[in-house]
Amino acid sequence: MNRREALQGMGAAMMLAATSGLEAQGTKSDVVYELRVYHAMEGKLDALVARFRDHTDALFEKHGLKLLGFWLPTDEPMKGRTLVYILKHPSREAAVANWKSFHDDPEWIKVSTASEANGKLVEKVDSTYMKLTDFSPAI
């Protein structure tokens, strides 16, 4: 499945829900939002969700990765094999620095290695950086 299919499968309601409580950002804003779609290996979605719930979310906070929400698609073809989330970053540069810090964290390396002792959890990750339009409503 390509990124376009993933975005179409999410629907407008999911994207609007992701921006709940956010104010529209003008075109001069450096703030970026990152849509991440994780395609789990067959039968590994529950383990992937558990890793996020039990470890990754706290590590995101530690490394300045501001989580807006997690979603599990309810319709095929993404149902049962896909995890979606959106992060808010102060800038694209901050996103790069925070992801590097996260990936270099010994705790993340330990958690990631342990969670994949019985095989990889993720087939692929789609990442899309986005900016709010100047006409986005304050939700």
C-alpha positions, 0 to 999 in steps of 0.5 A: 500500500502506498502513502496515497492509499494510506491517507485516503483510507484514514479519512478527513475525520481522522486528520481533523481529530489529530489537530484537536485543540490546535490553532491554525498556523500561518505560512510563516510558522516553522511548526510541522506535523508528522504523519507516521503510518506503521505497517506491521508484520503479519500477526505483530500489530498487538506487539507493536501497539504494546511497545508504543504503549509501554515504552515508546510514548515515554521515550517520545516525551523524553526526546521532545517528540510531542504526540498528538494521538494514535489511531488503529484503522477500522477498515480494510485493507489497513485494519489489523495491520496498521498503526497511525500517529501524528507528532507535532514538531517546533520545526523540521530541524527540531524533528531531525534532531529529536529523532536522532536523539531518540534513535541513539537512546540506549533505552530505545535500543534495548526496548527495540531489540527486546521487542523484536526477539521473536522477529521484526514488528514493522514491515515499513514506516511511511512518514509525511511532514505537513504544515497547517494551511493558513485557512485551517480552522481552530479546532 
